Structure formats: structure tokens, C-alpha cells
């Protein structure tokens, strides 16, 4: 009598298939990173730098005596601190305007502008 080799069990088959699948994923990932070229960001950056240089030249040519801009902060702060505020620059003298909520004696919520030097 010859002795027969037992058939592979389900655990052995699933382990083998998992190993084959893992190796396939690794080879595809390696091919993706090594053979697919990365997008060229230098042309994008040079376009942005050209636009920035053009806007800076316009700013220098016009030299405004006063201007205004809004600062929109993004932080993990209280809502009152995280609200946008407006800055006015007149000849190098900056004024910031903050909108704050003030509670009246009646309990009514009022909006007020707080102005301060920046």
C-alpha cells in the first residue's frame, strides 16, 4: 500500500491566497511609485510667482495712501477670538475693528465694534 498525501486544508489555502494577494499589492504599489512620473509642480509654481511679481509691481507703482483688508483667522479658539476682523492702514497707521457681542442689562445681545491699534 502506498501512502497518500493528505489534501491541503482550508487554513493552508487561505494563508497561501492571502500571501499571494499581499505580494501582488506590494508589487503594484512599487510599480506605481517607481514607474509613474510625478506631476511637474515647477511650472505651477513659476506661474504663481509670475502672478505674484506682477501684483507686487502694480502695488509698488500705485503706492496707495490707505487700504483695508479683512483678516480671517482659523484656530481652535473661542468663537469671539476666531471671528474675522477688518484692518485699515492709513499711511502706516493700522486700526483693527473687531465685532464683539455685548450683553445688555436686559439680557439682549448687542453687536459692538471694538477699535484698536494694530
C-alpha positions in Angstrom: 0.0 0.0 0.0 1.1 3.4 -0.9 0.6 6.2 1.5 -1.3 9.2 0.1 -0.5 12.7 0.9 -3.5 14.4 2.6 -5.2 17.3 0.8 -4.4 20.8 1.9 -6.8 22.2 4.5 -8.8 25.4 4.2 -6.4 27.2 6.5 -3.4 26.4 4.3 -5.2 27.6 1.2 -6.4 30.9 2.7 -2.9 31.6 4.0 -1.4 31.0 0.6 -4.0 33.2 -1.1 -3.5 35.9 1.4 0.3 35.8 0.9 -0.2 36.0 -2.9 -2.6 38.9 -2.6 -0.2 40.8 -0.3 2.7 40.3 -2.7 0.5 41.4 -5.6 -0.4 44.6 -3.7 3.2 45.3 -2.8 4.4 44.9 -6.5 1.6 47.1 -7.8 2.4 49.8 -5.2 6.1 49.6 -6.0 5.3 50.0 -9.7 3.1 52.9 -9.1 5.7 54.8 -7.1 8.7 53.9 -9.2 7.4 54.0 -12.8 4.6 56.6 -12.9 6.1 60.1 -13.1 5.1 62.7 -10.5 3.3 65.8 -11.9 5.6 68.7 -12.7 4.9 71.3 -10.0 7.7 73.7 -11.1 5.6 75.1 -13.9 2.7 75.7 -11.5 5.0 77.4 -9.0 6.6 79.6 -11.7 3.1 80.7 -12.9 2.2 81.7 -9.3 5.5 83.5 -8.8 4.9 85.4 -12.1 1.4 86.5 -11.0 2.8 87.5 -7.6 5.6 89.5 -9.2 3.1 91.3 -11.4 0.8 92.2 -8.5 3.7 93.3 -6.4 4.8 95.6 -9.3 1.3 97.0 -9.5 1.3 97.6 -5.7 4.6 99.4 -5.9 3.6 101.5 -8.9 0.3 102.7 -7.3 1.6 103.1 -3.7 -1.9 103.6 -2.1 -2.0 106.0 0.8 -4.6 103.9 2.6 -6.2 100.5 2.2 -8.3 98.0 4.0 -8.3 94.2 4.3 -10.1 91.5 6.3 -8.2 89.0 8.4 -10.0 85.7 8.6 -8.3 83.6 11.3 -8.7 79.8 11.6 -7.8 78.4 15.0 -9.2 76.2 17.8 -10.1 79.3 19.8 -13.3 80.7 21.3 -15.8 82.0 18.7 -15.2 85.6 19.7 -11.5 85.3 19.0 -11.9 83.3 15.8 -14.1 85.9 14.0 -12.7 87.8 11.1 -11.7 91.4 11.7 -11.0 94.4 9.4 -7.7 96.3 9.3 -7.4 99.8 7.9 -4.0 101.1 7.1 -3.6 104.8 6.6 -0.1 105.9 6.0 1.4 103.1 8.0 -1.0 103.7 11.0 -3.1 100.5 11.3 -6.5 100.3 13.0 -8.2 96.9 13.7 -12.0 96.6 14.0 -13.4 93.6 15.9 -17.1 92.8 16.1 -17.9 91.5 19.5 -21.1 90.5 21.2 -22.1 92.5 24.2 -24.9 91.5 26.6 -27.1 94.4 27.7 -28.6 94.6 31.3 -31.9 93.4 29.8 -30.1 90.2 28.6 -30.4 91.3 24.9 -27.4 90.5 22.7 -25.9 93.7 21.1 -23.2 93.9 18.5 -20.5 96.4 19.0 -17.3 97.4 17.2 -14.1 97.4 19.1 -11.4 99.5 17.5 -7.8 99.3 18.5 -4.4 100.0 17.1 -2.6 97.1 15.4 
